[in-house]
Amino acid sequence: MTETLFEKIWNSHVVVERENEPSLIYIDRHLIHEVTSPQAFDGLRANNRDVRRRDLTVATIDHNVPTTDRSLPMIDETSSTQIKTLEKNCKDFGIKLFGINDPNQGIVHVIGPQLGITLPGSTIVCGDSHTSTQGAFGAFAFGIGTSEVEHTLATQTLWLEKPKTFEILATGKRKNPFAVTSKDIILSIIKQIGTDGGTGHVLEYHGDAISDLSMEQRMTICNMSIEAGSRAGLIAPDEKTFDYLNNRKYTPTNYDELVDYWKSNLMSDTNSKFDKSFTIDVDKIEPQVSWGTNPAMVSDVTGKIPTPEEFGQNNEIQIESAKKALLYMDLKPDTPIVEIPVDRVFIGSCTNARLEDLKDAAEIVNGKTVNSHVGAMVVPGSQMVKLEAEKLGLDKIFKDANFEWRESGCSMCLGMNPDILKPGERCASTSNRNFEGRQGSGGRTHLVSPVMAAASAIAGHFVDVREFC
Amino acid sequence: MKPFTKIVSIITPFDKANVDTDQIIPKQFLKLITKSGFGKFLFYDWRFDHDGQKKNDFILNDPTYNDSQILITNENFGCGSSREHAVWALKDFGFNVIISPSFADIFYSNCFKNGVLPIILDIEKIKKLLLYKDKIELDLNSQKITFGDESINFEIDSHRKIRLLEGLDDIDLTLKEDEKIEYFEKNSSRISIFE
């Protein structure tokens, strides 16, 4: 019988399986952060339970942290309390924490792969929906709620109903691979399958256009699987995957042996059956810009804001959503995307703040200056990314162009720290969600790639980055 | 968790699609380290204006629905962030049942962990329910919603139903499988992060 990659991973992690019931699945890696864990630790204490496998558990602080000078005291007391609570919980329960001043601190989904904690064929959870990022390494990686965080801490397992499988075949070759990025591929996919197209499914991406991508680009694709409704995205590991994870801080000592095993086991069998399929030809993809308040409301950069009717295509719910979105975004149908001005530019988040993202953005910015009406910032995905970027002199390029160069964290992707938009401000953002108020109450988010964000910062409005290259 | 009992309540109609958890509980309220007290922040940016005053045209500010325990909403409810705070806020506000044509996966799963029943119903049935303004009766045991002389049935996974009805603690149940977990660990050793 043929099996998909997901089915192979699932089958190798089943602890308990009974007919017509959820299965008990073993969890290989549990990553923790300050926002979704305090109540889980409280639950353990209240029931006198311990952490079952501290050797499979690590924590970092990313959501709340200030991205400004960390030698200064934190102004926000509630954030500070949440951070101190995680520090105490990790100490009490013996969990390894990459704390606020640790050189390995960073956004949890960025440091997992960077430290070699993420491994192919494993099951990975974190109380954060963008855990799907790590599926780029051929792992079943998915976000969980706080009750499941507590459950994983106590039992190292989760009860799960087996998701269905959804094949995303990406064919062709991008015409301009610098300007048309993996962000544009995933936004195009979400635009077509919708924000709930993947609900109940694990997305497995494959095809020449996926193999062609670097690991960092693949992470951007898997990261936004959740924006298509999928708890997890998956890409079979290949030489690029094995090279990336080699010689990292926590790469297992028997790595070569593991790679041999992964090479012969971690792929979907030929002719394996998926519950759903979708094919996208990347030849035709242009740089993308979101215009609405969900990640399926996306346009080609050469396009115009659609009318609600064009967007909704006879679906009344969608038409209504588009009307509300245009009102919130203060945009009128038929406005060319390139005529939309931006007030702020945010290059950051678990979607697009790895080294390659910053390198590409810096290439656009080099020798230019941010438009005087725009406030622009770069927030590296981790302190390791920051350090590597500084070694390459990228910080200087950004700062010379009037970008702010910050410490790492989730920052303005969700605005839990002081990095937020003011009401009415319009932001070109490399993050993943353009929901109402996501980056600050009343703020207006347009999702774009790092090169598109960089070009918009210089121009003061959206531009076709292909004209910058 | 308290066992889920029969519910008699009017319905709060909430005609929005793709409601994300950022709307249900905005990020500025995720900094609490307890599970209680989130109800007052539910749908904060939709319920209150920038000065913190209630917006009168928002349905949850209509006193008619003050005691309602049932929210009926549109497709893909609870999408986005995995924050369980969204369910804590809905529950704390008074909602024990959420009815929608579809839910986002993580939100759906989070509901059951907190004694909130998410019911998937097709649009036609939802439209019928929305016409009814009096109290409806919802019985999880018989999987039936009764309104006036009419009734409709709903589907729910039997396993989840039992856990809700009996108010069972997931971790307690799992710890009963401890031997199997140990057996799994012995037979396929997991790769420790810190060798």
Interface residues (C-beta under 8 A of the other chain):
Chain A: S12 V15 V16 N20 E21 P22 L24 Y26 D28 R29 V35 T36 P38 Q39 D42 G43 N47 R49 R53 D55 L56 T57 V58 H63 N64 D76 T78 S79 T81 Q82 T85 K96 I117 L119 S122 G127 D128 S129 G143 I144 G145 T146 S147 E148 E150 H151 A154 T155 Q156 T157 W159 E161 P163 T195 D196 T199 G200 I226 G229 S230 R231 Y250 P252 T253 L258 N294 I317 Q318 E320 S321 L414 G415 M416 P423 R433 F435 E436 G437 R438 S441 G442
Chain B: A17 N18 D20 D22 Q23 P26 K27 Q28 L30 K31 L32 I33 T34 K35 D45 H50 N74 E75 N76 C79 G80 S81 S82 R83 E84 H85 V87 S102 F103 A104 D105 I106 S109 N110 K113 N114 D157 S158 H159 D170 I171 T174 L175 E177 K180 I181 F184 E185 S188 R190 I191 S192 I193 F194 E195
